[in-house]
Amino acid sequence: MAQITIYNALTGEIDRTGTAPESMLFMQCNAGELLIAGRFDGRDHYVLDGFPVLRPIRPIIADGAAPLGLDLSWRVDGSTITIHNQDGDSMEVAAATLTLVDPGQYLLEVTQPFPHHTFRQRIIVS
């Protein structure tokens, strides 16, 4: 049995992993998919030029005291960053930095094009 990773041929995004007999490998892919040997988790990897590579690392954003400055320069073209406060107000952020002046809980919502991570993170400003 061979361990395999099946991925989108256009984007490199990993669709699934599994095992299959060597004689049946050709039957494992749907249209637009390819496979490579080995098992690779799509949360951490994607396939580039037929090889598994690590996805870009998600930034670490720490809690802190007000005013809390956030460096958003890591964002990539096509990203959307939205900040939500505890009152339910939200604002899309276009700048490379953001300062949270008021203490409270915030939700940072980041949508980035693949292979970058899309994530949500709670930030506490004391």
C-alpha positions in Angstrom: 0.0 0.0 0.0 1.2 3.5 -0.9 0.6 6.6 1.2 -0.5 9.4 -1.0 -1.5 13.1 -1.0 -4.0 14.3 -3.6 -3.9 18.0 -4.5 -5.5 20.6 -6.8 -3.3 20.7 -9.9 -3.8 24.5 -10.4 -3.4 25.8 -6.8 -1.4 23.1 -5.1 -4.0 23.0 -2.3 -4.1 19.6 -0.7 -7.6 18.0 -1.0 -7.0 14.7 0.9 -4.6 12.0 1.9 -4.9 8.2 2.0 -3.5 4.9 1.1 -4.0 2.8 -2.0 -2.5 -0.2 -3.7 0.2 0.6 -6.2 -1.9 -0.9 -8.9 -4.8 1.5 -8.2 -3.0 4.8 -7.8 -4.2 6.0 -11.2 -7.8 5.7 -10.0 -7.4 8.0 -6.9 -7.5 11.4 -8.6 -10.6 13.3 -9.9 -10.4 15.7 -12.8 -8.0 18.6 -12.0 -6.2 16.6 -9.3 -2.7 15.1 -9.1 -1.0 13.0 -6.4 2.3 12.7 -4.7 3.8 10.0 -2.5 3.5 10.5 1.2 1.0 12.0 3.5 1.0 15.8 4.0 -1.4 17.8 6.0 -3.1 20.6 4.1 -3.2 22.8 7.2 0.6 23.0 7.0 1.6 22.1 3.5 0.7 22.6 -0.2 2.3 21.3 -3.3 4.5 23.4 -5.5 6.0 22.1 -8.7 5.2 18.5 -7.6 6.8 18.8 -4.2 5.3 19.4 -0.7 6.3 22.7 0.8 5.3 24.4 4.1 2.6 27.1 3.9 3.7 30.5 4.9 3.8 30.9 8.7 0.8 32.7 10.3 1.8 35.8 12.2 1.7 35.8 16.0 -0.2 38.7 17.4 0.1 39.2 21.2 -2.3 40.7 23.7 -1.1 43.9 25.4 -1.8 47.1 27.2 -3.6 50.0 25.6 -2.7 51.6 23.3 -1.7 48.4 21.5 -0.1 48.9 18.1 -0.5 46.0 15.6 2.0 45.6 12.8 0.0 44.4 9.8 2.8 44.8 7.2 2.9 41.0 6.8 -0.4 41.1 4.9 -0.2 40.0 1.2 -1.9 41.4 -1.8 -5.5 40.4 -1.9 -5.8 40.1 1.9 -8.8 41.5 3.8 -8.3 42.4 7.5 -11.3 43.2 9.6 -11.3 44.1 13.3 -14.4 43.6 15.4 -14.9 45.1 18.9 -16.9 43.7 21.8 -19.8 46.0 21.0 -20.3 44.4 17.6 -18.8 47.3 15.6 -16.4 46.3 12.8 -13.9 48.0 10.5 -11.9 46.9 7.5 -8.2 47.8 7.9 -6.3 48.9 4.9 -3.3 50.4 6.7 0.0 48.5 7.5 -0.5 49.4 11.2 -3.5 49.5 13.6 -3.6 51.0 17.1 -6.2 49.7 19.5 -6.7 52.5 22.0 -9.6 51.3 24.1 -9.3 48.3 26.5 -11.4 45.3 25.7 -11.7 42.2 23.5 -11.3 42.4 19.8 -11.6 39.8 17.0 -9.1 40.1 14.2 -10.3 38.4 11.1 -7.8 37.8 8.3 -8.7 36.5 4.9 -5.7 35.8 2.6 -5.3 34.2 -0.7 -4.0 30.6 -0.7 -1.4 29.4 0.2 -1.4 31.9 3.0 -3.5 31.2 6.1 -7.0 32.6 6.7 -7.6 32.9 10.4 -9.5 34.6 13.3 -7.7 35.7 16.5 -9.0 37.2 19.7 -6.9 40.1 21.1 -7.3 41.3 24.6 -6.3 44.9 25.3 -5.9 45.8 29.0 
